[in-house]
């Protein structure tokens, strides 16, 4: 067997090991998220679930729904509703959401943005083992403008045992019933004034 053949076999073996490691790491290091929205007469019912399909437990720190005009940057949506309702600084990117105190539902004056903490996931579940957790959350139509399409984002922050950050989100679209109403969006705070925690790229 020539040196070239041995080198080729070694390269193939290393590539195969790395591929298997990547697949296994993706399965055990993260969680699977699911969200569906059902329109009711007086509200939209948002069903969410978090699946940990590995034996490695996950510790959740912050879980919430963020509702805002479709197409708006989620960081701008978050800043608009949080800064309007609290005295906290602006977020630079989605990774910073984890560090904000979100004790209650937050709604801005324009009735276009809502933040709903889902404390059930981490207050009633210390760790997620090899299981699936689910939660149903109503969103009152009175909090939304008629005829406008909204983006609904399901954010999950936490850590696995090696303290690596767990940051996941999924997105769905919700159309508020009724004839299209006038849009009077509240001002978007400048991100240049946000606190710099590092590690931010894009959304």
C-alpha positions in Angstrom: 0.0 0.0 0.0 1.5 3.3 -1.1 1.8 6.4 1.1 -0.8 8.2 -1.1 -3.3 5.4 -0.5 -2.7 5.5 3.3 -3.1 9.3 3.3 -6.4 9.0 1.3 -7.8 6.4 3.8 -6.8 8.6 6.7 -8.4 11.7 5.2 -11.6 9.7 4.5 -11.6 8.3 8.0 -11.1 11.8 9.6 -13.9 13.3 7.4 -16.3 10.5 8.4 -15.5 11.0 12.1 -16.0 14.7 11.8 -19.3 14.2 10.0 -20.6 11.8 12.6 -19.5 14.1 15.4 -21.3 17.1 13.8 -24.5 15.2 13.5 -24.3 13.9 17.1 -23.4 17.3 18.4 -26.3 19.0 16.6 -28.7 16.5 18.1 -27.4 16.6 21.7 -26.5 20.3 22.0 -29.7 21.9 20.8 -33.5 21.7 21.2 -36.2 21.4 18.5 -38.8 24.2 18.5 -42.4 24.1 17.1 -45.0 26.8 16.9 -48.5 26.9 15.3 -51.2 29.6 15.5 -54.9 29.0 15.5 -57.3 32.0 15.0 -60.2 32.0 17.5 -63.1 34.5 17.7 -61.6 36.8 20.3 -57.9 35.8 20.2 -55.2 33.9 18.5 -54.0 30.7 20.2 -50.3 30.3 19.9 -49.1 26.7 20.6 -45.4 26.3 21.2 -43.3 23.3 22.2 -39.6 22.5 23.0 -38.3 19.1 22.3 -35.0 17.8 23.7 -34.5 14.5 21.9 -31.1 13.7 23.6 -30.0 12.3 26.9 -28.2 15.6 27.6 -30.4 17.8 29.8 -30.9 21.5 28.9 -31.3 24.4 31.3 -33.6 27.1 30.0 -33.1 30.7 31.2 -35.5 32.9 29.1 -38.4 31.9 26.8 -40.8 34.4 25.2 -43.0 35.3 22.2 -42.2 38.5 20.3 -45.0 39.9 18.1 -44.4 42.8 15.7 -45.1 44.0 12.2 -44.1 41.5 9.6 -40.8 42.5 7.9 -39.6 44.6 10.8 -36.2 43.7 12.2 -36.9 41.7 15.5 -34.2 43.7 17.3 -36.2 46.9 16.5 -39.4 45.2 17.6 -37.9 44.1 20.8 -36.4 47.6 21.5 -39.6 49.4 20.7 -41.7 47.4 23.1 -39.2 46.9 25.9 -37.9 50.5 26.1 -41.5 51.8 25.9 -42.5 49.7 28.9 -39.3 49.6 31.0 -36.3 51.8 31.8 -33.8 49.3 30.2 -31.3 50.1 27.5 -31.6 49.0 23.9 -30.4 45.6 22.7 -27.7 45.5 20.0 -28.8 42.1 18.6 -31.0 39.1 19.4 -28.2 37.5 21.6 -28.7 40.4 24.0 -32.3 39.6 24.7 -31.2 37.0 27.2 -29.9 39.7 29.6 -33.1 41.7 29.9 -35.5 41.5 32.8 -38.9 40.6 31.3 -41.3 40.2 34.3 -44.6 40.7 32.5 -46.4 41.0 29.2 -45.2 44.2 27.4 -47.3 46.2 24.9 -46.4 49.4 23.1 -48.8 52.4 22.6 -49.3 51.7 18.9 -50.8 48.3 19.5 -48.4 46.8 17.1 -45.9 45.1 19.2 -46.2 42.6 22.1 -43.7 40.6 24.2 -45.1 37.7 26.2 -42.8 35.9 28.6 -43.4 32.1 28.7 -42.1 31.5 32.2 -43.7 28.1 32.4 -40.9 26.6 30.4 -38.2 27.4 33.0 -40.0 28.1 36.2 -41.9 24.9 36.3 -39.2 22.8 34.6 -35.7 23.1 36.2 -34.1 21.1 33.3 -35.4 19.5 30.1 -34.4 15.9 29.9 -35.3 13.6 27.0 -38.8 15.0 26.7 -41.1 17.5 25.0 -42.7 20.5 26.8 -45.6 22.5 25.3 -47.5 25.6 26.2 -50.6 27.4 24.8 -50.7 31.2 24.9 -53.7 33.4 23.8 -53.0 36.7 22.1 -56.0 39.0 22.3 -57.1 40.6 19.0 -57.6 43.9 20.9 -53.9 44.2 21.2 -53.3 44.1 17.5 -54.3 46.4 14.6 -57.0 45.1 12.3 -55.9 43.9 8.9 -52.2 44.0 9.5 -49.9 41.0 9.2 -47.6 40.3 12.2 -44.5 38.2 12.6 -44.6 36.0 15.7 -41.2 34.8 16.9 -40.6 32.1 19.6 -37.3 32.7 21.4 -35.5 30.3 23.6 -32.4 31.0 25.6 -30.5 28.7 28.0 -27.4 26.5 28.5 -26.4 22.9 28.3 -24.2 21.3 31.0 -20.9 22.6 29.4 -22.3 26.1 29.7 -22.4 26.7 26.0 -25.1 29.2 25.1 -28.4 27.9 23.8 -30.1 30.4 21.5 -32.9 29.3 19.2 -35.9 31.0 17.5 -38.6 30.2 15.0 -41.0 32.4 13.1 -44.7 32.4 12.0 -47.1 34.9 10.4 -50.3 36.1 12.1 -52.9 38.2 10.2 -55.2 40.2 12.5 -58.8 40.0 11.3 -60.9 42.9 10.0 -60.4 45.7 7.5 -56.9 47.2 7.3 -56.6 49.9 10.0 -54.3 52.9 9.8 -50.7 52.3 10.9 -49.1 54.6 13.4 -45.9 52.9 14.4 -44.2 54.2 17.5 -40.6 55.4 17.1 -37.8 52.8 17.0 -35.0 53.5 19.5 -31.5 53.9 18.0 -29.4 50.8 18.5 -26.3 53.1 18.9 -27.4 53.6 22.5 -27.6 50.0 23.3 -25.4 48.2 25.9 -22.4 46.5 24.3 -22.2 42.9 25.5 -20.2 41.5 22.5 -20.7 38.6 20.3 -23.4 40.1 18.1 -23.7 39.6 14.4 -26.8 40.5 12.4 -30.2 39.5 13.9 
